[in-house]
Amino acid sequence: MNLERFLIGLTKLKRGSTPYGLAPHKPILLLTLLDLLDMGYGADNKFYIDNILVCTFHENWDILASDGFIEDFTLPFYHLQNDKIEGASFWFLKTIPGHQITKHIQSIQTLSEMVEYACLSEPFFQMLILKENRDSMRNMLVKFYFPSSSEHYFRANREQGKYLKEVQQYVLNEVPKVMRLQVAEEEVVYVRNWTFKKLVPKVYQSTCAISGMKVGSINGRSLIDACHIVPFSQDQDDRISNGIALCPNLHRAFDSGLVSIDQDYRVLVSDQVIEDRSHPYGLADLKGRKVILPKEKKIWPSQRNLERHRSMSFLN
């Protein structure tokens, strides 16, 4: 199938009727995929539900969607499976083993826990490898589905990653609060939590702040967790001052109140710990050890948050 037939097929997307007109979600998702490919994401035909995808969808929505429509990334991500080009599906969800999706899931978090990635049909993906094909498709999608916004879209300074940059600045304590930009609350929380989980290990150079363990893999994955000092459920605080990088066993010990950190950033170990003292990796041996901290003091764990951790869980 050549590009022209693909483009004709994409003018027939199934879209729900609303009081404000036909839903814009599916063409905005397709434009988002084109942007990701332009940025080098999805080169293996795997599109993950991560902060890059969700933020890019929002940026396109902010330019193209008319007032009245409710932004919902999960709608097209699921329902695009039902669209076909000349009788063939072109969007597929690869679920995590043991999971099956039979209906639309509104929660981004739940959807991400069930879907490993989404992918395009191989003929469609191969066509989009060429930038000129992506440009032709982008031009068609915008002019066909958003004729009143097309001039604004192509003239606008579409600074890719602007929304994600704002979230990163918030997480890194560089701005007092994140700009919501009329985004659904769950989307904001999902993007901020994802960014928190990525940035905290990064500023600690993928090193456990207490044990000094640094373990990764050749594909870039780190075994170091981003740990909230005060639980997110209490303050919804996912700024880096409420985070610390810990290996999984110390993450669990920290959350359980078996270890904490004092005013001088030294390790505290609860007297309630029962362990084999002959073991070379016991918690007792960590007592009094100086915590490894990032180079910039402004992103150190907040002493206010550490004090709350000690009062809420340590020795209790």
C-alpha positions in Angstrom: 0.0 0.0 0.0 1.4 3.4 -1.0 1.4 6.6 1.1 -1.6 8.1 -0.7 -3.8 5.1 0.2 -2.7 5.3 3.8 -3.6 9.0 3.9 -7.0 8.4 2.4 -7.6 5.6 5.0 -6.7 8.0 7.8 -9.4 10.5 6.7 -12.0 7.9 7.8 -11.1 7.6 11.5 -14.1 6.7 13.8 -14.8 9.6 16.1 -17.4 10.0 18.7 -20.0 12.7 18.5 -20.1 15.4 21.2 -22.0 18.7 21.7 -18.8 20.4 20.5 -18.4 18.4 17.3 -16.5 15.1 16.5 -13.9 14.1 19.0 -10.4 15.2 18.1 -8.5 12.6 20.2 -7.5 10.1 17.6 -5.9 12.5 15.1 -4.1 14.2 17.9 -2.7 10.8 19.0 -1.5 10.1 15.5 0.2 13.6 15.4 1.8 12.8 18.7 3.3 9.5 17.3 4.7 11.5 14.4 6.3 13.9 16.8 7.8 11.1 18.8 9.3 9.5 15.7 10.8 13.0 14.8 12.4 13.1 18.3 13.9 9.6 17.9 11.4 7.8 20.1 9.6 4.7 18.9 12.3 3.8 16.5 11.7 0.1 17.4 8.0 0.5 16.8 7.3 0.4 20.5 5.4 3.3 22.0 5.4 3.2 25.8 3.0 5.0 28.1 5.6 7.3 29.6 6.0 11.0 30.4 7.3 11.7 26.8 4.2 10.3 25.1 1.7 11.8 27.6 3.3 15.3 27.5 3.6 15.4 23.7 -0.1 14.4 23.4 -0.9 17.3 25.8 1.2 19.8 23.8 -0.7 18.9 20.6 -4.0 19.0 22.4 -3.3 22.5 23.7 -2.8 23.8 20.2 -5.5 21.9 18.3 -8.5 20.9 20.5 -11.3 23.4 20.8 -12.8 24.5 24.0 -15.3 22.1 25.5 -13.6 18.9 24.7 -12.2 16.9 27.6 -8.6 15.9 27.2 -8.2 12.2 27.8 -5.1 10.4 26.4 -6.4 7.0 27.3 -9.4 7.2 24.9 -7.6 7.1 21.6 -4.8 4.9 22.9 -7.4 2.2 23.4 -10.0 2.9 20.7 -7.6 3.4 17.8 -7.4 -0.4 17.7 -10.9 -0.4 16.2 -9.9 1.7 13.2 -8.8 0.1 9.9 -7.2 1.1 6.6 -8.7 -0.9 3.7 -9.9 -3.6 6.2 -6.6 -3.9 8.1 -6.0 -2.7 11.7 -2.9 -0.5 12.1 -2.7 0.1 15.9 -2.1 -2.7 18.4 -1.7 -2.9 22.2 0.8 -5.4 23.6 -0.4 -6.2 27.1 1.9 -7.4 29.9 1.7 -11.2 30.3 -1.3 -12.2 32.5 -3.3 -9.1 31.5 -6.1 -8.6 29.0 -7.9 -5.4 28.0 -11.4 -5.7 26.8 -12.7 -2.2 27.4 -11.5 1.4 27.7 -9.5 2.1 30.9 -9.8 5.7 32.0 -6.9 5.6 34.5 -3.5 6.3 32.9 -1.8 4.6 35.8 -3.9 1.4 35.5 -3.5 1.4 31.7 0.3 1.6 32.1 0.3 -1.3 34.5 -1.5 -3.5 32.0 0.0 -2.4 28.7 3.7 -3.1 27.9 3.6 -0.9 24.8 1.6 -0.1 21.6 2.8 -0.5 18.1 1.8 0.2 14.5 1.3 -2.4 11.8 4.6 -3.1 10.1 3.6 -1.6 6.7 2.4 1.6 8.4 5.5 1.8 10.5 7.9 1.2 7.6 6.2 4.0 5.7 6.7 6.4 8.7 10.4 5.7 8.9 10.9 8.3 6.1 10.6 11.9 7.4 9.0 13.1 4.2 6.2 10.6 4.7 5.7 11.8 8.3 5.6 15.4 7.1 3.0 14.5 4.4 0.9 12.7 7.0 1.1 15.5 9.5 0.1 18.0 6.9 -3.0 15.9 5.9 -4.1 15.2 9.5 -3.9 18.9 10.6 -5.6 20.3 7.5 -8.3 17.6 7.3 -9.3 17.3 11.0 -8.3 20.8 12.2 -8.8 23.2 9.3 -9.6 26.2 11.5 -6.4 25.6 13.5 -4.0 24.5 10.8 -2.5 27.9 10.2 -2.0 28.4 13.9 -0.5 24.9 14.2 2.1 25.4 11.5 2.9 28.9 12.5 3.0 28.3 16.3 6.4 27.8 18.0 5.7 24.2 18.8 8.5 23.8 21.3 8.5 20.0 21.7 9.1 19.0 25.3 7.9 22.4 26.7 5.3 20.8 29.1 7.8 18.1 30.2 10.4 20.7 30.8 8.0 22.6 33.1 7.3 19.4 35.0 11.0 18.7 35.3 11.6 22.2 36.6 8.9 21.6 39.2 10.4 18.3 40.3 13.9 19.8 40.5 12.6 22.7 42.8 13.3 25.2 40.1 9.8 26.7 40.1 7.4 27.1 43.1 4.6 24.9 41.5 3.9 23.0 38.3 1.8 24.8 35.7 -1.3 22.8 35.1 -2.2 24.2 31.7 -5.8 22.9 32.0 -4.6 19.3 32.2 -6.6 16.6 33.9 -5.4 16.0 37.4 -4.5 12.4 36.9 -2.3 13.3 33.9 -0.4 15.8 36.0 0.2 13.3 38.8 1.2 10.6 36.4 3.7 12.7 34.5 5.1 14.2 37.7 5.5 10.7 39.3 7.2 9.3 36.2 9.5 12.3 36.1 10.3 11.9 39.8 11.2 8.2 39.3 13.6 9.1 36.5 15.2 12.2 37.9 15.9 11.1 41.5 18.2 8.2 40.5 19.8 10.4 37.9 20.9 13.2 40.3 22.3 10.5 42.6 24.2 9.0 39.6 22.2 5.7 40.0 23.8 5.2 43.4 22.1 4.2 46.6 22.5 7.2 49.0 22.9 4.9 52.0 24.8 1.8 50.9 26.7 3.3 48.0 25.6 0.4 45.7 25.6 1.3 42.0 24.1 -1.3 39.8 22.8 -0.9 36.2 22.6 -2.8 33.0 23.9 -2.4 29.5 20.5 -1.3 28.3 20.6 1.7 30.7 18.3 0.3 33.4 19.1 1.1 37.0 18.4 -1.0 40.0 18.2 2.1 42.2 14.7 3.3 43.3 13.3 6.9 43.7 12.0 6.8 47.3 9.6 9.4 48.6 10.6 10.6 52.1 7.1 11.7 53.1 4.6 9.3 51.3 3.1 10.8 48.2 -0.3 9.9 49.4 0.0 12.4 52.3 1.3 15.6 50.6 1.3 14.8 46.9 4.9 16.1 47.0 7.0 14.7 44.2 9.7 17.3 44.2 13.2 16.1 44.5 13.6 17.6 48.0 11.1 14.9 49.0 13.1 12.1 47.4 16.2 10.0 47.9 17.8 7.3 45.8 17.9 3.9 47.5 18.4 0.3 46.5 15.2 -1.9 46.8 16.0 -3.5 50.2 16.9 -0.1 51.8 13.9 1.5 50.1 11.7 -1.0 51.9 13.5 -0.5 55.2 13.2 3.2 54.9 9.4 3.0 54.2 9.1 0.6 57.1 10.9 3.0 59.5 13.8 0.6 60.2 16.2 3.2 58.9 16.1 7.0 58.7 18.5 10.0 58.3 19.4 12.5 61.0 20.0 16.3 60.9 23.6 15.8 59.8 22.6 13.4 57.0 23.9 10.3 58.8 22.1 7.0 58.8 19.9 6.1 61.8 19.0 2.4 62.4 16.1 1.5 64.6 16.7 -0.5 67.8 13.8 -2.6 66.8 15.8 -4.2 63.9 16.4 -8.0 64.5 19.1 -9.4 62.1 22.0 -11.8 61.8 24.9 -9.6 62.9 27.4 -11.9 61.2 25.9 -11.1 57.8 28.2 -8.7 55.8 25.3 -6.6 54.6 23.4 -6.0 57.8 21.6 -2.7 58.6 23.5 -2.2 61.9 26.7 -1.7 60.0 25.2 1.3 58.3 24.5 3.2 61.5 26.2 6.6 61.5 27.3 6.4 57.9 27.3 9.7 56.0 24.6 9.7 53.3 25.8 10.2 49.7 24.2 13.4 48.4 23.9 15.2 45.1 26.5 17.8 44.3 24.0 20.7 44.3 22.8 21.4 47.8 19.4 22.8 46.5 18.4 19.3 45.5 19.4 17.6 48.8 16.6 15.9 50.8 14.7 18.5 52.8 15.4 18.3 56.5 11.8 19.2 57.1 10.8 16.1 55.2 13.4 13.9 57.0 12.2 15.2 60.3 8.6 14.2 59.4 9.9 10.8 58.3 11.6 10.3 61.7 8.5 11.4 63.6 6.0 9.4 61.5 7.7 6.1 61.2 11.2 5.8 62.7 11.2 3.9 66.0 7.4 3.5 65.9 
